[in-house]
Amino acid sequence: MDEFNSPMVAWHFDVGNIMNYGWPEQWIRILGKRIAQLHIKEYSRQKRDKEGPGKGFQVALLEGDNNWPTVMQAVDEIGYQGWAITEQGGGSSPEGLKDLADRLAKIIAC
């Protein structure tokens, strides 16, 4: 990535997807300023091990294996100031969307 030497080439970092390859906070520190967008997603290694890889994503924010305070500390350490998006189900009801927004706010506040 560094060889491109262009601000147009950057990393879309997915906190949930990386759980199969290591801990997100480690990768955040390694990638540092190369991260252009932060994708907030939960993942359960326990659910993955019992039910299969795709099932690890079927947990609500704050109910998986991400250590959000540690992840957000790493985000702060690299000086990330960009967008954060999420790909978690929130349901189609106002209550479900409020729950998702509240969970995301707790993560960002870590």
Secondary structure, 3 states (H helix, E strand, C coil): CHHHCCCCCCEEEECCHHHHCCCHHHHHHHHHHHEEEEEECCCCHHHHHHHCHHHHHCCCCCCCCCCHHHHHHHHHHCCCCCCEEECCCCCCCHHHHHHHHHHHHHHHHC
